[in-house]
Amino acid sequence: MISTAHAQTAGGAQQGDPFFSFFIIIGMFVLMYFLMIRPQQKRAKEHKQMVDGLQKGDEVVAMGMIGKITKVGDGYIGLDVGDGHVLHLQKQAVSTLLPKGTFNDVVK
């Protein structure tokens, strides 16, 4: 009455082209480079150029404080934050170079 059931093998999982998989992985790395790594390198390069170009009298934002540079050394700057208070900070702490006259407008 009941015949013996034989297990049938499925057609098997189809293997994709290994070169196609390789190109997809390479494509993801290229995409990550252009979306994440390259913009960060560009920002770092611009920041380094700004820090290297700092001069006495420049008005900057450093660590959230606005001030005028009074002294520039090899790795440090003197930052006048108002009322004759001068802070000595690392050049790398400078985040933004402000237009001339901004510090005077803020201190008033």
Number of C-alpha atoms within 10 A of each C-alpha: 3 4 5 6 6 6 6 6 6 6 6 6 6 6 6 8 8 8 9 10 11 10 11 11 12 12 12 10 12 12 12 12 13 11 11 10 12 12 12 13 11 11 11 12 12 12 17 13 11 16 19 13 9 19 15 13 15 18 24 23 17 18 12 11 12 22 26 25 21 17 16 18 12 8 11 14 24 20 27 21 16 15 7 8 10 17 14 15 16 16 20 16 14 20 16 16 16 15 10 13 11 14 20 12 8 10 11 6
